[in-house]
Amino acid sequence: MLRVFLTDDDEDDRLFFQESIESIDIETELVLFENGNELMSYLNADDAKLPHLIFLDLNMPIKNGLECLKEIKNSDKLKDLLIAIYSTSSSEKDIETTFVNGANIYINKPDNFNSLKTSIEKVLKINWQYHTSNLNRETFLFRI
Amino acid sequence: MKKVLISYDYSKTFASILKEKLDVLNVNYILVGNNEILFDEDLSKTLLDELESILKPYAISIIDDKNQALVERIKSVISHMLDDDQPIRCNTSDYLSQTLNYSYAYLSSVFSETTYTSIESFIILCKVDKAKELLLRSNLTLTEIAYRLKYSSVAHLSRQFKKTTGMTPSTFQQIIQKRKALINP
């Protein structure tokens, strides 16, 4: 079973995401976080059960997605976690900055259920292959 | 008409169905968590089949490690096929089914069920992964990489790369270079 985290400050977006991921055949265990602080304190705890994949919103108050990403990539314990940026921003600059800072996947938040489901499904499938096959993590870069 | 609302505890319901069904088999067992049954002794093939068939109506299935093992064999044949020095195989499906002694339809269904990906998509993912590696670790041009990975043309590789990763090979290269510069300024 894939353990998946989503960090997003928007409640509707979280619900929408949860419904989509639950409608997909791949079995997942989803844990929701409301902001970057919550995510980072969970991850930094000694007994944290680390996920296979983290979906991270960019625009969040207090600690935004890019700050979380940098913290994760600078931590010896967390740097190998796979990160999918999940944002409404389609600015090339945001996309490049997050990739350069270590994000593995960039998804634009789709505005309807079906495309969200398709995008998440694609991400989970690729992610699954990276966890079970001999593929190169260093070059794991996808824009969906 | 009368409407009756019910509530239930999923784990308890599940455990009592399992117990009810397993007791019929007359073997000693312990339930471990929600998805493991530990039997005192090895089960015969007949007993295992019986177990599978009595659980089936409840949409409970036995996870077969044999499938996982077959998937690993398929992956290893594919990775061998993609090695540089291998001759071009014009037909992957024939090659897989000859090497592994199963029909391609069977291999293909086991693979998709176990990995959520078709064999075809998996091969594309592996080829693009190889292309990424060659772009970073060699001085090969994209045309040379296309030739090495047996693409019919460089345009074909570029298209497949873009379609799979969402970016062009040169964007990919730039990102990785900037990433390296950030880590080792």
Interface residues (C-beta under 8 A of the other chain):
Chain A: D25 I26 E96 F99 V100 N101 G102 Y106 L124 K125 I126 W128 Q129 T132 S133 N134 L135 N136 T139 L141 F142 R143 I144
Chain B: K75 S79 T115 Y116 T117 S121 F122 L125 C126 D129 K132 E133 L136 T164 T165 G166 M167 F172 I175 I176 K178 R179 L182
